[in-house]
Amino acid sequence: MANHLDLEEQEQLDELKHFWKQYGNAVTWLLIVVLGAVAAWNGYQYWQRSQASQAAAMFDEVIKVAGAGDAEKADRAFSDMRDRFSSNTYTSQAGLIIAKTLYESGKLDSAKSTLKWVAEKSSDQGYATIAKLRMSALLMDEKAFDDALKALDGVSGEQFAGLAADRRGDIFMAQNKKAEAKAEYVKAYKAMDARTEYRRLVEVKLNAMGFNPAADEVAK
């Protein structure tokens, strides 16, 4: 009986040796690849958390500087943050805040440059769209109407459609193009939720032009 078990164990051992001789290298490399991938993933997750933490700390610093009203220092702080964490959403948010600080300090070119960066480089489509809307407002103030309209060409997303149409209406009104302005205001009115306060503002603009969009909806 003992000899029989010894023979079975020997056969199993021989089979294992044969298997390892034939496939051992492949199994070893497969384990190395799998374990390496796990280690790389864990390392990447740690790096992501570290980057987010550092970006959040820099964001807080940028906000403090902007709140103090020091536009030049705020601009430098944002440039540093942009160089280190260009793809982080904190950076896009900081850019919108810094652009406002620069604008209020009379640094219009720097404000537009910052908004342009957010519009083109932000990894968050929402922040990029807000930057485009604000850029169009600055250009409209400068009476660069064609550029202001062009800035709105890249606005996307249903939640921003009404705001973009309203801004186009304002630009056309500034050019005394009332028919075009009315058409855009009507688009804005229809695109916005009936419960939003902003829709009421658009309605006031249309009322001032002698058009009642609420009555038009009832008639339909």
N, C-alpha and C positions, 0 to 999 in steps of 0.2 A: 504493500500500500504506500509505504513511504517512498519507495523507488518510483512508483507511478506518479506521485505528486512532484517528486523531484524532476521527473522527465517533463511533465506539463510546465513547470516553472521554467525549466531550461528552454523549452520551445518558445514560451512567451518572451523570455529574455532575448532569445535569438531573433525573434520577429521584431522586437523593439529595436535591437541593434541594427537590423536590416533597414527598418523604417527610418531611423535617425541618420543612418549612413546615406540613405537616398534623399531624404527630405529635410534633414537637420538644418542645413544652411538656409533653406527657404523659410523654415519656421522661425529661425533666429532673426532673419532680416524682417520677417513680418512683425514679430514682436517689437523689434527696434522701431519700425515705422509707426506702429500703433501707439507705443509708449511715447515716442517722440511727438506724435500728433496731440496726445493728451497733454503732455508737458507744454507744448506750444500754445494750445488753447487756453490752458490755465494761466500761462504767462501773458497772453494777449488780454485776457479778462482783467488780470491785475493791472496791466498797463492802461487799459481803458479806464478803470476806476481811478487810477493815479492821475491820468490826464484830466478827467472830469473834476476831480478834487482841486487840482491846481488851477484849472480854468475858472472854477467857481470862486476861488480865492482872489484871482486876478480881477474877476468881474466885480466883486465887492469893492476892491480897491479903485477900479475905474469909476464906479458909482459914487464913491466918496469924493473923488477928485472932481467929477462933473458937478456934484452937488455944491461944492465949494465955489464953483463958477470960474475956476482957472482953466480956460479953454486950451491954452497951449500945453499945460501939463496933462490935461485930460487926453489931448490928441496924442501926445507921446506915449501915455500909458496904453492907449488903445492900439497904437502901432506895434508896441511890444507884444500885446496880447494877440494881435492879428498874426504876427510873425511866428508865434509859438503854438497857437491853437486855432489856426485858420478854419478848420472844419468843424469846430465845436459850436453848438447853438448858442452858448453863452456869448461867444464872440460876436455873432450876428446881432444879438439883443443889445450888447454893449455898443455896437456900431450905430444903431438907431438912436440910442441915448446920447452918444457923443455928437452925432450929427446935429441933434437939437441944441446941444450946448454951444457948438460952433456957430450955428445959425443965430442964436440969441446974442452971441458975442460979436456979430457982424462979420464973421469969417465965412462968407458964403461959398467961396471956391472950395475951401476945406470941407465944408458941410456937404457939398455936392459930391466931392471926391469920396467921402466916407459912404454916402448913400449909394454911390455907383458901385463901390466894392461889395457892399451887402447885397445889392441887387444882382450882381454877377457871380459872386463867390459863395453866398450863403448856402449851406447844406439843407436849410429849412426853407421850403417853398413859401411858407406864410410870411416869414421875415423878409424874404426877397421881394415879395409882392408889396408889402408895406413900404419898403424902401423905394420902389418904383412909384407908388402913389405919392409919397412925400417929395420925391424928385420932381414929379410933374407939377406939384404945387409951387416949388421954388422957381422952376422955369416959367410958370405962368406969372408969378410976381415980377419976373424980369422981362415980361412980355415976349419971351421966346416961345410963342404959341405952338409953332410947328414941332419944336423939340419937346414941348410939354405933352403934346398928343402922341408923339413917337414913344415917349417914356412909358405910356400906358399900353402900347402894343403888346408888351410881354406879360401883362397882367392875366393871370389864369386862376381858375377855381370859382365855383358858383358863389361862394361866400363873399367874393370880392367883385363880382360882376356889377352889382348895383353901385358900389362905390366908384368903380372905374367909369361907369356911364355918367354918374353925377358929376365927376370931375371933368369929363369931356364936355358936359353941358355948361359948366362954369367957364371953361376955356372958350367955347363958342360964344357965350354971352359976352365975354371980355372983348371978343372980336366983333360984337354986334351982329352975329349970325344967329338970329333968333329962331329960325326954322330948324336949323341943325341942333341948337341948344334944346328946343322943346322936344325934339325926337329923342335926344339922349336922356333928358329928364324923365320922359315917359318910360323908357327902358329901365332906368334906375328904379322908378316907382314900382314897376311890375316885378322887378327882380328881388325887391326887398320884402321881408315878412311884414304883414299888416300890423304886427304888434310892436315893431321897432320905432323908436323915437326919430331915427334918422329919416325914415320914410315920410314922416310928417313934415320934416324940413323940406324934402323934395316936393311934397304937395304944396307947400307955401310958395316955393319958387314957381311952380306951374300956375298956381292961382294968380300970382303977380303978372303972369303972361296972359291972363284971361282964360285959362283952361282949368276945368275941374276934373281931375282924374277919377275921383270917387264917384261922381255922377256918371262918368263914362263907363265905369265898371258896372254900375247899377243898370244902365241902359242895355248893356250886353246880357 
